[in-house]
Amino acid sequence: IGSGISILHVDSNRNYRRITGTSIGGGTFLGLCCLLTGCSSYDEAIKLATEGDSTK
């Protein structure tokens, strides 16, 4: 995973442009997931997220 993300403005499937970017991305996501849940990999973090209940 990368360590940053781009922010895009999308008008349609073929019309989009990059507005800006941020250094807070995949690395931050994985680091927080591992600290908060005890997971040890990106795949495990995604599995936990898909099985979670956002109403709790």
KOLFISE-967595 format. One record per residue: x, y, z of N, C-alpha, C in turn. Coordinates in steps of 0.2 Angstrom, whole numbers, plus 2048, in hexadecimal, padded with zeros to 3 digits. Each point is the difference from the previous one (the first is absolute). Example, Ala and Ser with C-alpha at 12.3 -4.5 7.8 and 13.67 -1.06 7.14 Angstrom:
8427E48277FC806800804806800/7FE8057FC8048068017FC805803/
// end
This chain:
8047FA8007FC806800804806800/7FE8057FD803807800800804806/8038058018008048067FC8067FF/7FD8027FA7FC8067FF7FB7FE7FB/7FB8058007FB7FF7FB7FF8077FC/7FC7FF7FA7FE8067FD7F9802801/7FE8068007F98028007FE8027F9/7FB7FD7FD7FE8017F97F9803800/7FF8047FB7FA8037FE7FE7FC7FA/7FA7FD8017FE7FB7FA7F98037FE/8008017F97FA8027FD7FC7FB7FC/8047FB7FE7FD7FA7FC8067FB800/7FE7FA7FD8057FB7FF8078027FD/7FF8057FB8068027FC802807802/7FD803804802807802801801807/806800802802801807807804800/801803806807803801802800807/8078008018027FF807800807803/7FD8018057FF806804806802804/8027FB8058068008048017F9803/8048008058027F9803802801807/8007FA8038028008078057FB802/8048018058057FA8027FD7FB804/7FA8028037FC7FB8047FC7FC7FC/8027F97FF7FC7FC7FC8017F9803/8027FB7FC8007F98018047FE806/8068038018047FF8067FD802806/7FD8068007FD8028067FA7FB802/7FC7FF7FB7FA7FB8018037F9803/8057FD7FD8027FA803803801807/8048058018038018077FA801805/7FB8047FE7FB8018057FC7F9801/7FF7FD7FB7FC7F98018047FB804/8068007FF8047FB804801802807/8008078028008028077F97FF803/7FB8017FC7F98008037FD7F9801/8027FB7FB7FD7FA8008057FA801/8078018008047FB8018027FC7F9/7FD8027FB8017FD7FA8078007FE/8037FC7FB8078007FE8018017F9/7FB8017FC8018017F87FA8047FD/8018027FA7FB8047FD7FA7FC7FE/8017F97FE7FB7FC7FF7FB7FF806/8037FF8067FD7FF8067FC806802/8038067FF7FC8068017FA8017FC/8007FE7F97FB8007FC7FA7FB802/8037FA8027FB7FB8027FC802806/8038038057FD8038067FB8057FE/8028057FB7FC8057FE7F97FE7FD/8017FB7FB7FA7FD7FD7FC7FC804/8027FD8067FC7FC8047FD804806/8028078007FE8048067F98027FF/7FE8038067F9803800801807802/7FF8057FB8008078017FB803804/7FB7FC8027FB803804802800808/8057FC8018037FF807805805802/
// end
